[in-house]
Amino acid sequence: MKVKIVTDSVADLPPQVARELGITVVPLVLRFGAETYRDGVDLTPDQFYQKLQTSKVFPATSVPPPQSYAEAYDRLADEADAIVVVAVSARLSATHEVALQAIGQMKKKCRVEVIDSQTATMAEGFIAMKAAQAAQAGAGLEEVMALVARNIPRANFIAAFDTLEYLRRGGRIGRAQALMGSMLKINPLITLKDGLVEPAGRTRSRAKAIDHLYDFVAGYSHIEELSVGDTACPEEAEALCERLGAIFPAERIYRSKMTPVIGAHTGPGLLLVAILGDK
């Protein structure tokens, strides 16, 4: 049985990785007023952050139209016996629900299984990658689904922010609302727990926040995959990669300029580490 993997743009997969592993990425939608863009397709991260600084309109995001998933399923049905969809946390986005709805719009016959990754960013991406690697090696549907289930609790991320204002505006701050307040005096840290944004601490300086990211990675006894992502702070990201090279081979650390849909909810100044491993 040949299995193909689908994920969404929130997984933040580097395009070359998606191509090499045969992963189909369905883009979310980004809007600046009446202007609409497909995430990671019509607008690069650099173009997005430039637009974010100059636009008088705050960006909004929305889920992919069901047709985008249905068309992807139909294309893959010609070469696959089954499709596994690794979706961004259903508690963060309705993308998971849209991926399910799209099954009913398919014109071709192919079994489709949609799995809630319970996470986002490259933590979600690592789950999709492992599923695709197994599928390329000849794993069947049940084996791929079991592998995804095993890796969901092994995937995690932590992020340092300049401000949580963008998350607040987007309504996705969850219990991290407690970190609001004297935002000019603290550097908030967030993670996802059970699919929802949760506070992971606060520091009084950016340097200490970055120390926290390093310590988070250092707390793992086994690291299978590691990624460093940023929104318009590449120098800090590169310095963190170099520093993390003492823990994990620097040449194996994925570097990401976070996809615009993520940036719309975080703003510039986000520094994030995503990991697949065991504590």
C-alpha positions in Angstrom: 0.0 0.0 0.0 1.5 3.4 -1.0 0.9 6.2 1.5 1.2 9.9 0.8 1.5 12.7 3.4 -0.3 16.0 3.5 0.2 18.8 6.0 -0.5 22.6 6.2 1.7 25.6 5.9 1.7 26.1 9.7 4.1 23.1 9.9 6.6 25.6 8.5 8.4 22.9 6.5 11.4 24.1 4.4 10.2 23.8 0.7 13.2 21.6 -0.2 12.3 19.2 2.7 8.7 18.9 1.5 9.9 18.2 -2.0 12.4 15.6 -1.0 9.9 13.7 1.2 7.0 14.1 -1.2 4.9 16.0 1.4 2.0 18.0 0.0 1.6 21.3 1.9 -1.8 23.0 1.8 -1.4 26.8 2.4 -3.5 28.8 4.8 -4.7 32.2 3.7 -3.4 35.6 4.7 -5.3 38.8 4.2 -4.3 42.5 4.3 -7.6 44.2 3.9 -8.9 43.2 0.4 -5.5 41.6 -0.6 -5.4 37.9 -0.3 -2.3 35.7 -0.3 -1.6 31.9 0.0 0.7 31.4 2.9 4.3 30.7 1.7 3.2 30.8 -2.0 2.3 34.3 -2.9 4.2 36.2 -0.2 7.7 35.5 1.1 8.6 36.0 4.8 10.7 39.1 3.9 7.9 40.6 1.8 5.5 39.9 4.6 7.5 41.6 7.3 8.1 44.6 5.1 4.4 44.8 4.4 3.6 44.4 8.2 5.7 47.5 8.9 4.1 49.6 6.2 0.5 48.5 6.0 -2.1 50.4 8.0 -4.2 47.2 8.0 -3.6 44.5 10.6 -3.2 41.1 8.8 -5.8 38.4 9.3 -5.5 34.7 8.6 -8.0 32.0 7.6 -8.1 28.3 7.0 -7.6 26.9 3.5 -10.8 26.5 1.5 -12.0 22.8 1.5 -11.4 22.7 -2.2 -7.7 23.1 -1.7 -7.6 19.9 0.3 -10.0 18.1 -2.0 -7.9 19.0 -5.0 -4.7 17.8 -3.2 -6.4 14.5 -2.3 -7.6 13.9 -5.8 -4.1 14.6 -7.2 -2.5 12.2 -4.8 -5.2 9.5 -5.3 -3.7 8.8 -8.8 -0.5 7.6 -7.1 -1.5 6.6 -3.6 -3.7 4.0 -1.9 -4.1 6.1 1.2 -3.4 9.6 2.4 -2.4 10.7 5.9 -3.0 14.4 6.8 -1.0 15.8 9.7 -2.9 18.9 10.8 -2.1 21.9 13.0 -3.7 21.7 16.5 -7.5 21.6 16.2 -7.6 23.8 19.3 -5.7 26.5 17.5 -7.2 26.4 14.0 -10.2 25.0 12.1 -7.8 23.7 9.5 -8.2 20.1 10.9 -12.0 20.3 10.5 -11.6 21.7 6.9 -9.3 18.8 6.0 -12.0 16.4 7.2 -14.8 18.2 5.4 -12.8 18.1 2.1 -12.9 14.3 2.1 -16.6 14.5 1.1 -15.7 16.8 -1.9 -13.3 14.3 -3.4 -14.0 13.2 -7.0 -11.7 10.2 -6.8 -11.6 7.2 -4.4 -8.8 7.0 -1.8 -8.8 6.5 1.9 -7.9 9.7 3.8 -7.0 9.8 7.5 -6.8 13.3 9.2 -4.7 13.4 12.4 -4.6 16.3 14.9 -0.9 16.9 15.6 -1.8 18.9 18.7 1.0 21.3 17.9 2.3 23.7 15.3 5.4 25.2 13.6 8.2 22.7 12.9 7.1 20.5 15.8 4.1 19.7 13.5 6.5 19.6 10.6 8.7 17.0 12.3 5.7 14.7 12.7 4.9 15.0 9.0 8.5 14.4 8.1 8.7 11.2 10.1 5.5 10.0 8.6 6.8 10.7 5.1 10.1 9.0 5.7 8.3 5.9 6.8 5.9 6.0 3.8 8.9 6.3 1.4 10.4 3.3 3.1 7.3 1.3 2.3 5.3 1.5 5.5 1.6 0.8 5.2 -1.2 3.1 6.4 -1.6 1.6 9.9 2.1 1.7 10.5 2.3 5.3 9.4 -0.6 6.3 11.6 0.9 4.5 14.6 4.2 6.3 14.0 2.4 9.7 14.0 0.6 8.8 17.2 3.9 7.9 18.9 5.6 11.1 17.7 2.9 13.6 18.8 4.0 13.6 22.5 7.6 13.7 21.4 7.2 16.9 19.4 7.4 20.2 21.3 8.5 23.8 20.9 9.1 26.9 23.0 9.2 30.5 21.8 10.5 33.8 23.0 8.5 36.9 22.1 9.1 40.6 22.1 5.3 41.1 22.7 2.2 39.0 22.9 0.1 41.7 21.4 -0.2 40.0 18.1 -1.4 36.7 19.7 -3.9 38.7 21.8 -5.3 40.4 18.7 -5.6 37.1 16.9 -7.5 35.6 19.9 -5.0 32.7 20.3 -3.3 33.6 23.5 -5.2 31.1 25.7 -3.9 30.9 29.3 -0.8 32.8 28.3 -3.0 35.9 28.8 -1.5 35.8 32.3 1.7 37.1 30.7 0.1 40.2 29.5 0.5 43.3 31.6 3.9 45.0 31.9 4.8 43.8 28.4 7.5 46.5 28.1 9.3 45.0 31.1 9.2 41.3 30.4 10.2 38.9 27.6 7.4 36.3 27.5 7.9 32.6 26.7 5.2 30.4 25.3 4.6 26.8 24.3 1.7 24.6 23.4 0.2 22.2 25.9 -2.7 19.9 24.8 -2.9 21.9 21.7 -3.3 25.3 23.3 -1.0 28.2 23.9 0.4 28.1 27.4 2.9 30.3 29.3 6.4 28.8 29.6 7.8 31.6 31.7 8.9 35.2 31.6 12.3 36.8 31.8 13.5 40.4 32.4 15.8 40.4 29.4 16.0 39.1 25.9 19.4 37.4 26.7 17.8 35.5 29.5 14.9 34.5 27.3 17.4 33.0 24.8 19.1 31.2 27.7 15.8 29.7 28.5 15.5 28.3 24.9 19.0 26.8 25.2 18.1 25.2 28.5 14.9 23.8 27.1 16.9 21.9 24.4 19.6 20.9 26.9 16.9 19.2 29.0 16.4 16.5 26.4 18.3 13.2 26.8 17.7 12.3 23.2 17.2 14.7 20.3 16.1 13.3 17.0 15.3 16.6 15.1 15.9 20.2 16.0 14.8 23.5 14.4 15.4 27.2 15.1 12.9 29.7 13.6 12.6 33.4 13.7 10.4 36.3 12.6 12.7 39.1 11.4 15.5 38.4 13.9 17.9 36.2 11.9 21.1 37.3 13.7 19.8 36.0 17.0 18.6 32.8 15.4 22.0 32.2 13.8 23.8 32.8 17.1 21.4 30.4 18.9 22.1 27.7 16.2 25.8 28.1 16.8 25.4 27.8 20.5 23.1 24.8 20.2 25.9 23.1 18.2 27.4 22.1 21.6 24.3 19.9 22.1 23.3 18.8 18.6 25.2 18.9 15.3 24.8 22.4 14.0 24.6 21.2 10.4 21.5 19.2 11.2 19.6 22.1 12.8 16.8 23.2 10.5 16.7 27.0 10.0 13.3 28.6 9.3 12.1 32.1 8.6 8.7 31.5 10.0 5.9 31.4 7.5 3.8 34.6 7.2 0.7 33.0 8.7 2.7 32.3 11.9 4.2 35.8 11.7 0.8 37.4 11.5 0.0 35.9 15.0 3.4 36.6 16.6 4.8 39.8 15.0 8.5 40.4 14.5 11.0 39.3 17.1 9.8 35.7 17.7 12.6 33.3 18.3 11.6 29.6 18.4 13.1 26.2 18.9 11.2 23.1 17.9 12.3 19.6 18.9 11.5 16.0 18.3 13.0 13.8 21.0 12.8 12.4 24.5 13.4 14.0 27.9 
